[in-house]
Amino acid sequence: MTKENIPKKRKLTDKQKAFVHKIAIEKKTGTQAAMEVYNIGGKHGTTDALNVAGAMASENLAKPSISSALDDLADKAKSILEKVLD
């Protein structure tokens, strides 16, 4: 693969980083993470707020940069676990 064919890793925005953190570290669902990070619906989400948050979560999870960040964290966790178990 030539240098120009290698995709560049895109940097995450602060909100995207928070979204990834909520899912990977705080074990929130995508919808919960979106509601908290993007302040959708306050504490008690209505059906509309849940639908909006679910759509935003789906869009975020489809982004290669977010998917890659989650994969990287999973790989790091797996590596640490393997070292502990050895």
N, CA, C and O atoms as a GROMACS GRO file, in nm:
protein
  344
    1MET      N    1   0.085  -0.118   0.000
    1MET     CA    2   0.000   0.000   0.000
    1MET      C    3   0.089   0.124   0.000
    1MET      O    4   0.180   0.136   0.082
    2THR      N    5   0.064   0.214  -0.091
    2THR     CA    6   0.144   0.335  -0.098
    2THR      C    7   0.098   0.436   0.005
    2THR      O    8  -0.011   0.427   0.060
    3LYS      N    9   0.185   0.532   0.030
    3LYS     CA   10   0.157   0.632   0.133
    3LYS      C   11   0.026   0.707   0.106
    3LYS      O   12  -0.049   0.736   0.199
    4GLU      N   13   0.000   0.738  -0.020
    4GLU     CA   14  -0.122   0.813  -0.051
    4GLU      C   15  -0.249   0.729  -0.037
    4GLU      O   16  -0.358   0.786  -0.032
    5ASN      N   17  -0.238   0.598  -0.032
    5ASN     CA   18  -0.354   0.511  -0.014
    5ASN      C   19  -0.390   0.486   0.132
    5ASN      O   20  -0.496   0.432   0.162
    6ILE      N   21  -0.301   0.524   0.223
    6ILE     CA   22  -0.326   0.502   0.364
    6ILE      C   23  -0.418   0.613   0.416
    6ILE      O   24  -0.383   0.731   0.409
    7PRO      N   25  -0.535   0.576   0.468
    7PRO     CA   26  -0.626   0.680   0.517
    7PRO      C   27  -0.570   0.748   0.641
    7PRO      O   28  -0.513   0.684   0.729
    8LYS      N   29  -0.587   0.880   0.646
    8LYS     CA   30  -0.542   0.955   0.762
    8LYS      C   31  -0.644   0.939   0.874
    8LYS      O   32  -0.765   0.935   0.849
    9LYS      N   33  -0.593   0.929   0.998
    9LYS     CA   34  -0.684   0.925   1.111
    9LYS      C   35  -0.733   1.067   1.137
    9LYS      O   36  -0.653   1.159   1.151
   10ARG      N   37  -0.861   1.083   1.144
   10ARG     CA   38  -0.917   1.214   1.171
   10ARG      C   39  -0.924   1.235   1.321
   10ARG      O   40  -0.952   1.142   1.397
   11LYS      N   41  -0.899   1.355   1.362
   11LYS     CA   42  -0.907   1.388   1.503
   11LYS      C   43  -1.054   1.400   1.543
   11LYS      O   44  -1.138   1.446   1.465
   12LEU      N   45  -1.082   1.358   1.664
   12LEU     CA   46  -1.217   1.368   1.716
   12LEU      C   47  -1.238   1.506   1.776
   12LEU      O   48  -1.146   1.566   1.832
   13THR      N   49  -1.360   1.556   1.766
   13THR     CA   50  -1.395   1.680   1.834
   13THR      C   51  -1.407   1.649   1.984
   13THR      O   52  -1.409   1.533   2.023
   14ASP      N   53  -1.414   1.751   2.064
   14ASP     CA   54  -1.430   1.730   2.208
   14ASP      C   55  -1.557   1.652   2.240
   14ASP      O   56  -1.556   1.565   2.327
   15LYS      N   57  -1.665   1.682   2.170
   15LYS     CA   58  -1.791   1.610   2.194
   15LYS      C   59  -1.782   1.466   2.148
   15LYS      O   60  -1.837   1.377   2.212
   16GLN      N   61  -1.712   1.441   2.038
   16GLN     CA   62  -1.693   1.304   1.993
   16GLN      C   63  -1.608   1.226   2.091
   16GLN      O   64  -1.636   1.109   2.118
   17LYS      N   65  -1.504   1.289   2.146
   17LYS     CA   66  -1.422   1.224   2.249
   17LYS      C   67  -1.507   1.191   2.370
   17LYS      O   68  -1.494   1.082   2.426
   18ALA      N   69  -1.593   1.283   2.411
   18ALA     CA   70  -1.681   1.259   2.525
   18ALA      C   71  -1.777   1.145   2.495
   18ALA      O   72  -1.805   1.062   2.582
   19PHE      N   73  -1.828   1.140   2.374
   19PHE     CA   74  -1.919   1.033   2.331
   19PHE      C   75  -1.849   0.897   2.341
   19PHE      O   76  -1.905   0.801   2.394
   20VAL      N   77  -1.727   0.889   2.289
   20VAL     CA   78  -1.649   0.766   2.296
   20VAL      C   79  -1.623   0.728   2.442
   20VAL      O   80  -1.636   0.611   2.479
   21HIS      N   81  -1.588   0.825   2.524
   21HIS     CA   82  -1.561   0.801   2.666
   21HIS      C   83  -1.685   0.744   2.736
   21HIS      O   84  -1.675   0.648   2.812
   22LYS      N   85  -1.800   0.803   2.710
   22LYS     CA   86  -1.925   0.757   2.773
   22LYS      C   87  -1.952   0.611   2.739
   22LYS      O   88  -1.995   0.534   2.824
   23ILE      N   89  -1.926   0.573   2.614
   23ILE     CA   90  -1.952   0.435   2.571
   23ILE      C   91  -1.845   0.340   2.624
   23ILE      O   92  -1.877   0.236   2.682
   24ALA      N   93  -1.720   0.374   2.602
   24ALA     CA   94  -1.611   0.281   2.632
   24ALA      C   95  -1.578   0.273   2.780
   24ALA      O   96  -1.549   0.165   2.831
   25ILE      N   97  -1.581   0.384   2.850
   25ILE     CA   98  -1.538   0.388   2.988
   25ILE      C   99  -1.656   0.382   3.085
   25ILE      O  100  -1.653   0.307   3.183
   26GLU      N  101  -1.758   0.460   3.057
   26GLU     CA  102  -1.873   0.466   3.148
   26GLU      C  103  -1.979   0.360   3.117
   26GLU      O  104  -2.078   0.346   3.189
   27LYS      N  105  -1.957   0.284   3.010
   27LYS     CA  106  -2.047   0.174   2.970
   27LYS      C  107  -2.190   0.220   2.943
   27LYS      O  108  -2.286   0.150   2.976
   28LYS      N  109  -2.204   0.337   2.882
   28LYS     CA  110  -2.336   0.388   2.842
   28LYS      C  111  -2.371   0.332   2.705
   28LYS      O  112  -2.283   0.291   2.629
   29THR      N  113  -2.498   0.330   2.675
   29THR     CA  114  -2.539   0.295   2.539
   29THR      C  115  -2.513   0.416   2.451
   29THR      O  116  -2.490   0.526   2.501
   30GLY      N  117  -2.517   0.396   2.321
   30GLY     CA  118  -2.499   0.508   2.229
   30GLY      C  119  -2.603   0.616   2.250
   30GLY      O  120  -2.572   0.735   2.246
   31THR      N  121  -2.727   0.574   2.273
   31THR     CA  122  -2.835   0.671   2.296
   31THR      C  123  -2.812   0.749   2.424
   31THR      O  124  -2.828   0.871   2.427
   32GLN      N  125  -2.775   0.679   2.531
   32GLN     CA  126  -2.747   0.747   2.658
   32GLN      C  127  -2.630   0.844   2.642
   32GLN      O  128  -2.634   0.957   2.691
   33ALA      N  129  -2.526   0.800   2.573
   33ALA     CA  130  -2.409   0.885   2.553
   33ALA      C  131  -2.447   1.011   2.475
   33ALA      O  132  -2.406   1.121   2.511
   34ALA      N  133  -2.524   0.995   2.369
   34ALA     CA  134  -2.566   1.110   2.289
   34ALA      C  135  -2.652   1.206   2.371
   34ALA      O  136  -2.636   1.327   2.362
   35MET      N  137  -2.743   1.151   2.451
   35MET     CA  138  -2.829   1.238   2.533
   35MET      C  139  -2.746   1.322   2.628
   35MET      O  140  -2.774   1.441   2.647
   36GLU      N  141  -2.644   1.261   2.689
   36GLU     CA  142  -2.562   1.333   2.785
   36GLU      C  143  -2.465   1.430   2.719
   36GLU      O  144  -2.454   1.546   2.761
   37VAL      N  145  -2.396   1.385   2.616
   37VAL     CA  146  -2.294   1.469   2.552
   37VAL      C  147  -2.357   1.585   2.476
   37VAL      O  148  -2.306   1.698   2.481
   38TYR      N  149  -2.466   1.559   2.407
   38TYR     CA  150  -2.528   1.661   2.325
   38TYR      C  151  -2.646   1.729   2.395
   38TYR      O  152  -2.718   1.807   2.334
   39ASN      N  153  -2.665   1.697   2.524
   39ASN     CA  154  -2.767   1.759   2.609
   39ASN      C  155  -2.905   1.753   2.543
   39ASN      O  156  -2.971   1.856   2.523
   40ILE      N  157  -2.946   1.633   2.512
   40ILE     CA  158  -3.075   1.612   2.446
   40ILE      C  159  -3.178   1.571   2.551
   40ILE      O  160  -3.160   1.470   2.618
   41GLY      N  161  -3.284   1.647   2.564
   41GLY     CA  162  -3.397   1.608   2.647
   41GLY      C  163  -3.380   1.620   2.796
   41GLY      O  164  -3.469   1.578   2.870
   42GLY      N  165  -3.272   1.675   2.844
   42GLY     CA  166  -3.254   1.690   2.988
   42GLY      C  167  -3.246   1.556   3.057
   42GLY      O  168  -3.205   1.457   2.996
   43LYS      N  169  -3.285   1.552   3.184
   43LYS     CA  170  -3.275   1.429   3.262
   43LYS      C  171  -3.381   1.327   3.223
   43LYS      O  172  -3.355   1.207   3.224
   44HIS      N  173  -3.500   1.373   3.189
   44HIS     CA  174  -3.610   1.283   3.159
   44HIS      C  175  -3.644   1.294   3.011
   44HIS      O  176  -3.719   1.382   2.970
   45GLY      N  177  -3.586   1.204   2.932
   45GLY     CA  178  -3.603   1.211   2.788
   45GLY      C  179  -3.743   1.172   2.743
   45GLY      O  180  -3.798   1.072   2.788
   46THR      N  181  -3.799   1.251   2.656
   46THR     CA  182  -3.926   1.218   2.593
   46THR      C  183  -3.898   1.120   2.480
   46THR      O  184  -3.783   1.094   2.445
   47THR      N  185  -4.003   1.067   2.424
   47THR     CA  186  -3.987   0.976   2.312
   47THR      C  187  -3.915   1.045   2.197
   47THR      O  188  -3.827   0.985   2.134
   48ASP      N  189  -3.949   1.171   2.170
   48ASP     CA  190  -3.881   1.245   2.063
   48ASP      C  191  -3.733   1.261   2.094
   48ASP      O  192  -3.648   1.243   2.006
   49ALA      N  193  -3.701   1.294   2.220
   49ALA     CA  194  -3.561   1.311   2.259
   49ALA      C  195  -3.485   1.180   2.243
   49ALA      O  196  -3.372   1.179   2.195
   50LEU      N  197  -3.547   1.070   2.282
   50LEU     CA  198  -3.483   0.939   2.267
   50LEU      C  199  -3.460   0.905   2.120
   50LEU      O  200  -3.356   0.848   2.085
   51ASN      N  201  -3.555   0.940   2.036
   51ASN     CA  202  -3.540   0.914   1.892
   51ASN      C  203  -3.427   0.997   1.832
   51ASN      O  204  -3.348   0.947   1.752
   52VAL      N  205  -3.420   1.124   1.872
   52VAL     CA  206  -3.314   1.212   1.822
   52VAL      C  207  -3.177   1.160   1.870
   52VAL      O  208  -3.083   1.152   1.792
   53ALA      N  209  -3.169   1.126   1.998
   53ALA     CA  210  -3.043   1.077   2.054
   53ALA      C  211  -3.002   0.945   1.988
   53ALA      O  212  -2.884   0.924   1.959
   54GLY      N  213  -3.098   0.858   1.963
   54GLY     CA  214  -3.069   0.732   1.896
   54GLY      C  215  -3.016   0.753   1.756
   54GLY      O  216  -2.924   0.685   1.712
   55ALA      N  217  -3.076   0.848   1.684
   55ALA     CA  218  -3.030   0.880   1.548
   55ALA      C  219  -2.889   0.938   1.551
   55ALA      O  220  -2.805   0.904   1.468
   56MET      N  221  -2.864   1.028   1.647
   56MET     CA  222  -2.730   1.087   1.659
   56MET      C  223  -2.627   0.980   1.694
   56MET      O  224  -2.516   0.980   1.641
   57ALA      N  225  -2.663   0.890   1.783
   57ALA     CA  226  -2.572   0.782   1.821
   57ALA      C  227  -2.541   0.695   1.700
   57ALA      O  228  -2.425   0.658   1.678
   58SER      N  229  -2.642   0.662   1.623
   58SER     CA  230  -2.623   0.580   1.504
   58SER      C  231  -2.531   0.649   1.404
   58SER      O  232  -2.443   0.585   1.346
   59GLU      N  233  -2.551   0.778   1.384
   59GLU     CA  234  -2.466   0.854   1.293
   59GLU      C  235  -2.322   0.857   1.344
   59GLU      O  236  -2.227   0.836   1.268
   60ASN      N  237  -2.306   0.882   1.474
   60ASN     CA  238  -2.171   0.887   1.530
   60ASN      C  239  -2.100   0.752   1.518
   60ASN      O  240  -1.983   0.747   1.480
   61LEU      N  241  -2.170   0.645   1.550
   61LEU     CA  242  -2.108   0.513   1.546
   61LEU      C  243  -2.073   0.469   1.404
   61LEU      O  244  -1.990   0.380   1.386
   62ALA      N  245  -2.135   0.530   1.305
   62ALA     CA  246  -2.105   0.498   1.165
   62ALA      C  247  -1.984   0.576   1.114
   62ALA      O  248  -1.931   0.545   1.006
   63LYS      N  249  -1.939   0.676   1.190
   63LYS     CA  250  -1.824   0.756   1.147
   63LYS      C  251  -1.695   0.675   1.169
   63LYS      O  252  -1.673   0.623   1.278
   64PRO      N  253  -1.612   0.666   1.067
   64PRO     CA  254  -1.489   0.587   1.080
   64PRO      C  255  -1.399   0.632   1.195
   64PRO      O  256  -1.337   0.549   1.261
   65SER      N  257  -1.391   0.762   1.219
   65SER     CA  258  -1.302   0.810   1.326
   65SER      C  259  -1.351   0.766   1.463
   65SER      O  260  -1.269   0.732   1.549
   66ILE      N  261  -1.480   0.765   1.485
   66ILE     CA  262  -1.535   0.721   1.614
   66ILE      C  263  -1.525   0.570   1.627
   66ILE      O  264  -1.486   0.519   1.732
   67SER      N  265  -1.559   0.500   1.521
   67SER     CA  266  -1.547   0.354   1.521
   67SER      C  267  -1.403   0.311   1.547
   67SER      O  268  -1.378   0.217   1.623
   68SER      N  269  -1.309   0.380   1.485
   68SER     CA  270  -1.168   0.350   1.503
   68SER      C  271  -1.123   0.377   1.647
   68SER      O  272  -1.047   0.300   1.704
   69ALA      N  273  -1.170   0.487   1.705
   69ALA     CA  274  -1.135   0.519   1.844
   69ALA      C  275  -1.187   0.412   1.939
   69ALA      O  276  -1.116   0.372   2.032
   70LEU      N  277  -1.308   0.365   1.916
   70LEU     CA  278  -1.365   0.259   2.000
   70LEU      C  279  -1.287   0.129   1.982
   70LEU      O  280  -1.261   0.058   2.079
   71ASP      N  281  -1.251   0.098   1.859
   71ASP     CA  282  -1.172  -0.023   1.832
   71ASP      C  283  -1.035  -0.015   1.899
   71ASP      O  284  -0.988  -0.114   1.956
   72ASP      N  285  -0.972   0.102   1.892
   72ASP     CA  286  -0.841   0.120   1.957
   72ASP      C  287  -0.850   0.098   2.107
   72ASP      O  288  -0.764   0.032   2.166
   73LEU      N  289  -0.954   0.152   2.170
   73LEU     CA  290  -0.971   0.133   2.314
   73LEU      C  291  -0.996  -0.014   2.348
   73LEU      O  292  -0.946  -0.064   2.448
   74ALA      N  293  -1.074  -0.081   2.265
   74ALA     CA  294  -1.100  -0.224   2.288
   74ALA      C  295  -0.972  -0.305   2.275
   74ALA      O  296  -0.948  -0.397   2.353
   75ASP      N  297  -0.890  -0.270   2.176
   75ASP     CA  298  -0.762  -0.340   2.158
   75ASP      C  299  -0.670  -0.318   2.278
   75ASP      O  300  -0.604  -0.412   2.324
   76LYS      N  301  -0.665  -0.195   2.328
   76LYS     CA  302  -0.582  -0.166   2.445
   76LYS      C  303  -0.630  -0.244   2.567
   76LYS      O  304  -0.550  -0.299   2.642
   77ALA      N  305  -0.761  -0.248   2.585
   77ALA     CA  306  -0.817  -0.322   2.699
   77ALA      C  307  -0.785  -0.470   2.687
   77ALA      O  308  -0.750  -0.534   2.786
   78LYS      N  309  -0.796  -0.524   2.568
   78LYS     CA  310  -0.766  -0.666   2.546
   78LYS      C  311  -0.619  -0.694   2.575
   78LYS      O  312  -0.587  -0.796   2.638
   79SER      N  313  -0.531  -0.607   2.532
   79SER     CA  314  -0.388  -0.623   2.555
   79SER      C  315  -0.356  -0.621   2.704
   79SER      O  316  -0.276  -0.702   2.753
   80ILE      N  317  -0.416  -0.528   2.776
   80ILE     CA  318  -0.394  -0.521   2.921
   80ILE      C  319  -0.445  -0.646   2.990
   80ILE      O  320  -0.378  -0.701   3.077
   81LEU      N  321  -0.563  -0.692   2.950
   81LEU     CA  322  -0.621  -0.811   3.010
   81LEU      C  323  -0.533  -0.933   2.984
   81LEU      O  324  -0.514  -1.016   3.073
   82GLU      N  325  -0.481  -0.944   2.863
   82GLU     CA  326  -0.394  -1.057   2.831
   82GLU      C  327  -0.268  -1.056   2.917
   82GLU      O  328  -0.223  -1.161   2.962
   83LYS      N  329  -0.211  -0.937   2.942
   83LYS     CA  330  -0.092  -0.926   3.025
   83LYS      C  331  -0.123  -0.964   3.170
   83LYS      O  332  -0.041  -1.029   3.235
   84VAL      N  333  -0.238  -0.926   3.219
   84VAL     CA  334  -0.278  -0.958   3.355
   84VAL      C  335  -0.298  -1.107   3.371
   84VAL      O  336  -0.262  -1.165   3.474
   85LEU      N  337  -0.357  -1.170   3.270
   85LEU     CA  338  -0.388  -1.313   3.279
   85LEU      C  339  -0.266  -1.402   3.255
   85LEU      O  340  -0.269  -1.521   3.288
   86ASP      N  341  -0.161  -1.348   3.198
   86ASP     CA  342  -0.040  -1.429   3.171
   86ASP      C  343   0.041  -1.453   3.295
   86ASP      O  344   0.145  -1.519   3.288
   0.00000   0.00000   0.00000
